Amino acid sequence: MYQAHSVTELRQYVQHWNEHGQSIAFIPTMGNLHAGHMSLISKGQSLCDRSLCSIFVNPMQFGANEDFNHYPRTLDDDLAKLAASGCDLVYLPTASELYPEGLDRISQVQVTDLTDHYEGAHRPGHFTGVATVVLKLFNIVKPDVSVFGKKDYQQYRVISKMVADLNLDVQIIGQETTREASGLATSSRNQYLDEEQTRKASMIYQTLRNSAEQISAGERDYLEMERRALARLQDAGFETDYFAICSAETLLPASQEDRDLVILVTAGLGTTRLLDNIEISLW
Ligand code: PAF
């Protein structure tokens, strides 16, 4: 596996592949790679000739009260996993190259509508940081395909909207969430859960599935269902920001006419905030 540390270096590899007519799948990450990331890479590999992964803990998407400095950095381990996966190239940009004049001076990408609620409301500026760095990375790498995990459903939709709104020439693929045997969505944050919390955390997906089954069986009082699910999670000791039954297209509260739904949830245990979701098709 090749490593590129600068834009110039990266472009040499990409140019070589372009000259040989090889397509490129790009998987942007912040490192601390787990089975979920590996599934994004193998999806990319199934679609393109070459796979390229970036590792960059993006300071722009962290809020003032979020601990950028303590984000887990496990580079050696990540490189070993990437090499074993057959990834062709890892790009390891530096903050000084991506933000040469600092975070305050960089032009920003603000994706409209989809960023107003949920994570956008709880983490002001987060999606601007994500969209800005992803657009920069797309412009540097110029991939044919880029794969995002549906575990961060709102992020996946925000990136898809940015690509559509700005006519970017890259195909965005949403990859299904990787789960533990208990149903718990695979996440870097799971490592912060103790044994008891890990056991309890499986309730999040159970609650999502429960609601999805009720909707598929014809229940339509979404507000009441949200209230019940929140109460169930809170009674079990979770801190919940939202359990929202939404239109999968707009991410606004689902109406009776919507046929493609998604339920978005965050549930905190101790200091760990877990995100999950489930898609429901009523066609
Ligand atoms: O999902 C992530 O790891 C990050 O938000 C991303 C897409 C790599 C941008 O920094």
Residues whose N, C-alpha, C, O or C-beta is under 5 A from the ligand:
A	BS01	PAF	P28 T29 M30 F56 N58 V130 V133
